[in-house]
């Protein structure tokens, strides 16, 4: 499959968005319970205790906006794995993965959507099943000159070589 820079940007970020959908979907349909904040009390972490179906679970999470005076917090846990839990808030469930994606989104946008020296205009990416899985072909446009379809550098070399050839021919004729 051959892709240009824009399609490669969409493909990479689309794959990440798909995996985020797979990651977030169990949390969207998970159960909610109330957890007690237990000791030790820390500035950046909350240690919690919660009960699911008569079984007590313990965990620790980043504080993420939970006030120091709060002694209970709403919690989401996975039905099929109750010991996996997240604080039921935007910061508790969504913020960290979306922050990491925004870093990748910004870097990939700067590399693939702007004109830069890393991926020149016209770069083609080829995705294949064998190693290397992603292969890059760069396109270097030539400038039309009086000596044909060559770059300026190639024209200078050809002119220099022609001068040397003419000089040697004149020397040989004497």
Residue pairs with C-beta under 8 A, 6 or more apart in sequence:
1 126
1 127
1 128
2 124
2 125
2 126
3 11
3 124
3 125
3 126
3 127
4 123
4 124
4 125
5 112
5 113
5 119
5 123
5 125
6 112
6 113
8 112
8 125
9 108
9 109
9 112
9 113
12 108
13 101
13 104
13 105
13 108
16 101
16 104
17 101
20 97
20 98
20 101
23 97
24 93
24 94
24 97
26 78
26 80
27 76
27 78
27 86
27 93
30 76
30 77
30 78
30 79
31 52
31 76
31 77
31 79
32 74
32 75
32 76
32 88
33 50
33 51
33 52
33 74
33 75
33 77
34 50
34 72
34 73
34 74
34 75
35 48
35 49
35 50
35 72
35 73
35 74
35 75
35 85
36 48
36 49
36 50
36 71
36 72
37 46
37 47
37 48
37 66
37 70
37 71
37 72
37 73
38 47
38 48
38 49
38 58
39 47
40 47
41 47
41 68
42 63
43 63
44 62
44 63
45 60
45 61
45 62
45 63
46 60
46 61
46 62
46 63
46 66
46 73
46 87
47 58
47 59
47 60
48 58
48 59
48 60
48 61
48 73
48 75
48 85
49 56
49 57
49 58
50 56
50 57
50 59
50 75
50 77
50 85
51 57
52 77
52 82
53 82
55 82
57 77
57 82
57 83
57 85
59 83
59 85
61 85
61 86
61 87
61 92
62 91
62 92
64 87
64 89
64 91
64 92
64 95
65 89
65 91
66 73
66 87
73 87
73 88
74 87
74 88
74 89
75 85
75 86
75 87
75 88
76 85
76 86
76 87
76 88
76 92
76 93
77 83
77 84
77 85
77 86
78 84
78 85
86 92
86 93
87 93
110 116
111 118
111 119
112 119
115 121
119 136
119 138
120 138
120 139
120 140
121 139
121 141
122 138
122 139
122 141
123 136
123 137
123 138
123 139
124 136
124 137
124 139
125 134
125 135
125 136
125 137
126 134
126 135
126 136
126 137
127 133
127 134
127 135
128 135
140 151
142 149
142 150
142 151
142 154
143 150
143 151
143 152
145 152
145 155
146 155
147 155
147 158
147 159
150 158
